[in-house]
Amino acid sequence: MPHVFNELAQLVGRVEQDGGVYTMQGRSVGAVQPGGSVYDATGQLVGGVSASGLIYDRQGTQVGEVHLDGGIYAWARTYVGYVAAGMSLVAMGGAALLLLLDESQQ
């Protein structure tokens, strides 16, 4: 289960092999589907991730990207954190989108 960190290297959550994304307190914030669709914990579509790691909001606007090394960048190229390796770009990008959206709402 790869962990997700913010730009200060603080642990903010994890992504499970089944696509479930959780905060470090164990609260579900949503899930990433294998095809790249990203849903919040209520089942609402919040965005998506392409196979190349581009992250989109629900309107289809690119809002960031995740790199093969796990680096997460908001558009345009502002570092916002990283995901520990071990997952596909789609899973890493979806986890990043959900956890960073969740963190911004607190």
Secondary structure, 3 states (H helix, E strand, C coil): CCEEEECCCCEEEEECCCCEEEECCCCEEEEECCCCEEEECCCCEEEEECCCCEEEECCCCEEEEECCCCEEEECCCEEEEEECCCCCHHHHHHHHHHHHHHHHCC
